Amino acid sequence: MRVKCYHSCLIKKITILLYLFYCFQAGIFLLMIPWLKAWEENYFLYQFEILRPILLSGYMRGAVSSLGMIHLLLGLSDTVDFFRKPEVKKS
């Protein structure tokens, strides 16, 4: 019984750490990419000319960057929750 609990707890912790890694990685990517040259030399800008003014507008860049900020804040919040010691219930 104890071995089964250990494995399930370990898998749960690894899953949470992978989720936190995803949040920070996606957050940094979404925060940075709209302001880099790669955003302006996008495949969709060359194939679909109608998207050019939309994707290059400051509003779209700000929206994508704000999604990145949301990912970072979510990751930070979940990291604090993950490393916080559980409270001991007094009976």
C-alpha positions in Angstrom: 0.0 0.0 0.0 2.8 2.4 0.9 4.7 1.7 -2.3 1.6 2.4 -4.4 1.1 5.8 -2.6 4.7 6.7 -3.2 4.5 6.1 -6.9 1.2 7.9 -7.3 2.5 10.9 -5.3 5.7 10.9 -7.3 3.8 10.9 -10.6 1.6 13.7 -9.4 4.6 15.8 -8.5 6.3 15.2 -11.8 3.1 16.1 -13.6 2.8 19.3 -11.7 6.5 20.2 -12.4 5.9 19.6 -16.1 2.9 21.8 -16.0 4.9 24.6 -14.3 7.6 24.2 -16.9 5.0 24.6 -19.6 3.5 27.7 -18.0 6.9 29.5 -17.7 8.1 28.4 -21.2 4.9 29.3 -23.0 4.7 32.6 -21.0 8.2 33.7 -21.9 7.6 32.7 -25.6 4.3 34.5 -25.8 5.6 37.6 -24.0 8.7 37.9 -26.3 7.7 36.7 -29.8 5.4 39.6 -30.9 8.3 42.0 -30.5 11.0 40.0 -32.3 11.8 40.0 -36.0 10.5 36.5 -36.4 7.0 37.9 -35.8 7.3 40.2 -38.8 8.8 37.5 -41.1 6.0 35.1 -40.4 4.8 32.5 -43.0 1.2 33.7 -42.6 2.2 37.3 -43.4 3.5 36.2 -46.8 0.7 33.8 -47.6 -2.3 35.8 -46.4 -1.7 39.5 -47.1 -5.0 40.4 -45.5 -3.6 39.3 -42.1 -0.6 41.6 -42.3 -2.1 44.7 -40.8 -3.9 42.7 -38.1 -0.9 40.7 -37.0 1.5 43.7 -37.1 -0.8 46.0 -35.2 0.2 47.0 -31.7 -3.1 45.8 -30.3 -2.5 42.2 -31.5 1.1 42.2 -30.2 -0.1 43.5 -26.9 -2.9 40.8 -26.8 -0.4 38.0 -27.4 2.1 39.5 -24.9 -0.7 39.7 -22.3 -1.5 36.0 -22.8 2.2 35.4 -22.0 2.0 37.5 -18.9 -1.1 35.5 -17.8 0.8 32.3 -18.3 3.7 33.6 -16.2 1.5 34.7 -13.4 -0.4 31.5 -13.4 2.9 29.5 -13.3 4.1 31.7 -10.5 0.9 31.3 -8.5 1.0 27.5 -8.9 4.7 27.4 -8.0 4.0 29.1 -4.7 1.1 26.7 -4.1 3.3 23.7 -5.0 6.1 24.6 -2.6 3.9 25.8 0.2 3.9 23.3 3.1 0.5 21.8 3.7 -1.2 23.0 6.8 -1.5 20.4 9.6 -5.1 20.0 10.7 -5.6 20.1 14.5 -8.4 18.0 15.9 
